[in-house]
């Protein structure tokens, strides 16, 4: 974000305000903490969607992590194709 500050001429506080308007937590971005950034942004965007729909969004979660797990977005066909592609390369 330092490079953006230099190029834009914005102070750190001004850039943080711009970033925050896009449902991005500036501290996690500055710390390069992707896990925290993604968790915060997901929560913020789900809140926007829920407000727009006026109902709760269904979220598949992995109880051991307390958050959405990447496996929730995969299906058996994707895994089969990935395995077949790996066999073709080997």
Secondary structure as the mmCIF struct_conf table of DSSP 4:
data_model
#
loop_
_struct_conf.conf_type_id
_struct_conf.id
_struct_conf.beg_label_comp_id
_struct_conf.beg_label_asym_id
_struct_conf.beg_label_seq_id
_struct_conf.end_label_comp_id
_struct_conf.end_label_asym_id
_struct_conf.end_label_seq_id
HELX_RH_AL_P HELX_RH_AL_P1 UNK A 2 UNK A 8
HELX_RH_AL_P HELX_RH_AL_P2 UNK A 12 UNK A 20
TURN_TY1_P TURN_TY1_P1 UNK A 21 UNK A 23
HELX_RH_AL_P HELX_RH_AL_P3 UNK A 26 UNK A 30
TURN_TY1_P TURN_TY1_P2 UNK A 31 UNK A 32
HELX_RH_AL_P HELX_RH_AL_P4 UNK A 34 UNK A 53
TURN_TY1_P TURN_TY1_P3 UNK A 54 UNK A 54
BEND BEND1 UNK A 55 UNK A 55
HELX_LH_PP_P HELX_LH_PP_P1 UNK A 56 UNK A 58
STRN STRN1 UNK A 62 UNK A 62
TURN_TY1_P TURN_TY1_P4 UNK A 63 UNK A 66
STRN STRN2 UNK A 67 UNK A 67
HELX_RH_3T_P HELX_RH_3T_P1 UNK A 70 UNK A 73
HELX_RH_AL_P HELX_RH_AL_P5 UNK A 76 UNK A 89
#
